[in-house]
Amino acid sequence: MTVKISGVLKDGTGKPVQNCTIVLKARRTSSTVVVNTVASENPDEAGRYSMDVEHGQYSVTLLVEGFPPSHAGTITVYEGSRPGTLNDFLGAMTEDDVRPEALRRFEQMVEEVSRNASAVAQNTAAAKKSASDASASASEAATHATDAAASSRAASTSAGQAASSAQSASSSAGTASTKAREAAKSAAAAESSKSAAATSASAAKTSETNAAASQKSAATSASTATTKASEAATSARGAAASKEAAKSSETNASSSASSAASSATAAGNSAKAAKTSETNAKSSETAAGQSASAAAGSKTAAALSASAASTSAGQASASATAAGKSAESAASSASTATTKAGKATEQATAAARSASAAKTSETNAKTSADNAASSKAAAASSASSAASSASSASASKDEATRQASAAKGSATTASTKATEAAGSATAAAQSKSTAESAATRAETAAKRAEDIASAVALEDASTTKKGIVQLSSATNSTSESLAATPKAVKAVMGETNKKAPLNSPALTGTPTTPTARQGTNNTQIASTAYVMAAIAALVDSSPDALNTLNELAAALGNDPNFATTMTSALAGKQPKDATLTALAGLATAADRFPYFTGNDVASLATLTKVGRDILAKSTVAAVIEYLGLQETVNKAGNAVQRSGDKMTGELKIGTVNALRIFNDAFGLIFRRSEDFLHFIPTAEGQGENGDIGPLRPFAINLRTGAISVSHGAKIDGGLALGTDNALGGNSITLGDNDTGIKQGGDGVLLFYSNGQLAFGLQPASADFYKRVAYIHQGIIPDGSGAFADQLNNATAPFVQTQFAWNPTPGGLYVPIVKGLSIRNGQGYPGAVSFGYLLTEQYGFPVPCIHMRGDGGNDALWQFNPNDKSFISPGALIAGGVRYNTDGNIFGGCWGSNLNDYLNSSFIRNVRLGGRRSDTLYRGGLCEPGNGHVTTGLQIIGEVDGDDWMVSRPLQKYISGNWYNVEQA
C-alpha cells in the first residue's frame, strides 16, 4: 500500500518553486521497489505536488531549470507512515540519527581493520610469490652446478691424457693466464653472491626488528586496551613466534654469508693456482660449483627469509584480527580485561625472555660461522690438491680451454641466479615491511577500540540501574551496593541449618516456653507448669472420694457404656402426663364409665345394661339388628339424598317443563315441544316458581340435530366445525383441525391454512404471508388492453387508485411495493421499494427503484419519462462490460478499464525535459544526447572550448510516467 506525499514546494522567501522536477531514487531494494530505480514528479506553477510512494528508502534530488541538480536528502517510507509533505519526511529521524556515536566509530574501526587485514593478505601473497621465484632460481642454480660437476669429470679424463701432450704445456701458459682472469671474474661474482647474502641477512635483521615491534605492539595492546586480555596475550605470543622465525632467518642468512665467504676464498685460491698451472680451470670449475652451492644457500636463506616474513605477516594479521575481536568485546569485558592485564604483562615478560634466548641462539649461529671458516680452510687445502693433480693437464690445451669456457659460463649463470636470489630476498624484506605496516595499523585500531571501551565504560550498579558490583563476604552488612560471595552465603546457610523448620520442627534438649495464665485458650505452646496447674485446679474442686479417675470409674460401676445403660433404663418408664394424672384421680366403682368434661378433666358416668349390651357387639350390623333398624336401613338404601346423590338408572319426566335450575333472579327451564328441546329462561324475579319467559336463546331440532342460537352467542376458546380445533385460542376451524380463522390480537384477524399463516387483517393493513397469485380462471386478466387505455382504466391485478397529490416542496416519493429486510443475526436493515417520484415542478411521475439503509444512505434508479433515459447512481454492467460513473468503461476487448488502456497504450502528453549543457570544441563533433533536441547555442567569437550547446530530452507521458524518447 502506497503512502501519499503531497504539499507545496517553496523557496526561502515562501515563493513556489517553478520549473522543478522532484526525483526519487531507490537506495535499497524493498518488497515492491528495485534499488536504483528512479521516479519523478513535476509540481505545477503554484509548486503543488502529490506522489503515491511505495515503501522503501529514497534519495531526493531537485532538478531546477537553469541550476545544477540539488540533493535534498534521504527519506524513508514505512508501512505505517502517515501521509505528509516532503518536508515532513526529509525532517523525520533516520536510522543514522538514532545510532550511537560510539557504535558508528566502532563500525568505522572494524572496516579499517578489515581493509588492513586485506592488505596484509595481499602482502603475504606477494611474499609467497617471491619465495616461489627464489625457489625457482635455486633450482636453476642447482642445475648449473650439476653441469659444472660434469665438466669437472670431463677435466679429470683430460688430465689422464695430459701425459702424452706435455710438450704443449708451454703454449698453454698464455691460455692459463686468460683462465686466471676469468677465475678472478668468478671470484668477483662470488663476492657479489656474498654481498647479496649479506643483504638477505640485513633483511632478516629488519624482519627481527619488525617482529620485535610487533611484540611490543601486542604487549601494549594487552596492557593498555580494556579488551580481553587472553586475545592480547595471543597477539604477544604470535609476535614472539615471529621474532623466533626472524632469528632463524638471520641465522640462515649468516650461514649463507659464511658459505658465500668460503666461496670467495676458494675462488681466490683457484685464481692463484691458475697462474701456476693450466689446471686452474678445474679449480675455477670447482669454485664455480662452490659458488653455485653458495647461491643455492643464498636461495635457501632467501626462501627462509620470505617464509619468516610470511609468518610475520600472518602473525601481524592475527594480531590485527585479535585486536578487532578485542574491540568488539571491549564493552562487555572491561572489568575482566583489567584483571587479566597483569597476566598479559607477565606473558610479555616471558616473550622478552624468549627474545633473550633468541639472542643466545644468535651467538650459537656465530659459532657455526666460525666452524664454516674452518671448512673454508679445508676447501683451500682441497684446492691445493686439485692444483697438484692438474699439473698433468698442461698437455691438453684445447680440452682445458673448452672446459674453462664451460666453467666461465656456469660461473656467470651462478652469479645471475645469486643476483636473482638477492632480489627475492629483497622482495621478502619488502613484504615483511608491508606486514609491519599492517601490524601498526592494527595497533592503531586497537587504540581506537580502547577509546570506545573508555567511552562506554560501565558504572557501579545500584538498585535502579545496571553496572559493576563489588563482592563481599560479610554476613551482617546492610549495604545495597555489594553482592554476597559464596563464602557469605555458606556462612548464612550454616546458621540456618542449625534452626528447626517451621513445618513440623523436631526439638532436642530442654526447650523452654513462657507459662500462660490459667484459662488461656489459643494455639500457643503449653508449658509443663501450665498443665500441672490446670490438673490441680480440676482435682481441687472434687470431694476426696471422687478426686481420682479410679474413684469416678468405681462410682459409675466401671461401666464404659454408662450413658447408654442409663438411657435404656429410662426408656421403659412412663413419662409424667396431666391426662394420666386426671384419670388416676377418679374414684372407681361398679358400672361407672370414665369420660372427660374438659381439658385433662375426667369424670365418671353410670353405664346401663343397654350400654353394656351395645358395647358388647363386635360389628355394626349386630348393633343395627340389636336396635331393630334393619328394615329402615333397607328402604333408605334406594332413596335419593337431598344433599346430592348418584343415580344408577334413568330419571323419566313426562311433563313439558322437565327441569328447572334457578336462583332468586332467574330460572332456566328445560322445555320440550313436538320437535325441539329448548333452553328457556324465566322472567326476571321468577326464578323458582315463574313460567317460561319470552327469550328463546338455544334450541335443538330433535329430528335433524341442528342447533339454533338466537340473540347471539359467546364462545370462550376454539370452535371446530366438522373437525377438532388445533389452532387454539379464539379460533374457528373448518373441516380441517389446523385450517381456519384465529384472533391474533386487538383488531387482528389471522387466516391459517394447514397450520401456516397465510393472510392477516389489521386496522391499517391487509397482510399477506404467502405469495399472492392472480388466478384469471381462463378469462382475460383485469386491466388488459392498449397503452392508451391504461390511464383511465383503474383495473389490474393490483391497483393503486388515482389520487390528486398536492405539490410538495422538494418533491415526493410514492412507493407502490416495498420490502423491509435484514439477514438473521447479521447484515444491515434496508428498505427496497418500487414506486414513482413526484418532482417539485409540474411534470410526469418518474418511475424508480429506491433503497434506503439504516445508516441513512439512499440509492435511487430512475426512468425519466421525458427524455426516456435511465439514471443509475453507480456503474452499469451489461454482460462483461462495465460503465463506471466517471465515464470509464471496463471491457474484455482491452482487458482493463478503457482509460487505463488508453493511458498505457497511447501518448497523453509530450514535453521537453531538464536542460543539459555540453561544451563545444573546435574541430569536435557535439551531438545532443540520446533522445535530446538542441534548444540553444552560446557561441562567443570562435568555437574554442568556452561555448555551450543546450539540449533537452524529448519526453512522452504514458501511464502516469514520463519517458525519454529513444533515439533510432
Secondary structure, DSSP 8 states (H G I E B T S, - for coil): --EEEEEE-B-TTS-B--SEEEEEEESS--SS--TT-EEEE---TT-EEEEEE-SEEEEEEEEETTS--EEEEEEEE-TT---B-HHHHHTS--HHHHS-HHHHHHHHHHHHHHHHHHHHHHHHHHHHHHHHHHHHHHHHHHHHHHHHHHHHHHHHHHHHHGGGGGGGTTHHHHHHHHHHHHHHHHHHHHHHHHHHHHHHHHHHHHHHHHHHHHHHHHHHHHHHSSS-HHHHHHHHHHHHHHHHHHHHHHHHHHHHHHHHHHHHHHHHHHHHHHHH-TTHHHHHHHHHHHHHHHHHHHHHHHHHHHHHHHHHHHHHHHHHHHHHHHHHTTTTSHHHHHHHHHHHHHHHHHHHHHHHHHHHHHHHHHHHHHHHHHHHHHHHHHHHHHHHHGGGGGG-HHHHHHHHHHHHHHHHHHHHHHHHHHHHHHHHHHHHHHHHHHHHHHHHHHHHHHHHHHHT---B--SSS--B-EEE--SS---SSEEE-HHHHHHHHHHHHTS--SSS----S--------TT--SSS---HHHHHHHHHHHHHTS-GGGSSHHHHHHHTTT-TTHHHHHHHHHHTS----HHHHHHHTS---TTEEEEEEETTEEEEEE--HHHHHHHH--SHHHHHHHHT-HHHHHHHTT---TT----SS-----SSEEEEEE-SS-EEEEEE-SSEEEEEEB-TT-TTT--B-S---EEEETTT--EEE-S----SS-EEESS---S-SSEEEESSTT-EEEEEETTEEEEEETTEEEEEE-SS-EEESS------TTS--TT-S-GGGTTT---SSS----------TT-EEEEEEEEEE--TTSS--EEEEEEEEE-SSSS--EEEEEEEETTS-EEEEEE-TTT--EE-SS-EEETTEEE-TTS-EEETTTTEEHHHHHHHHS--EEEE-S-EEEEE-TT------TTEEEEEEE--SS-SSSEEEEEEEEEEEETTEEEE----
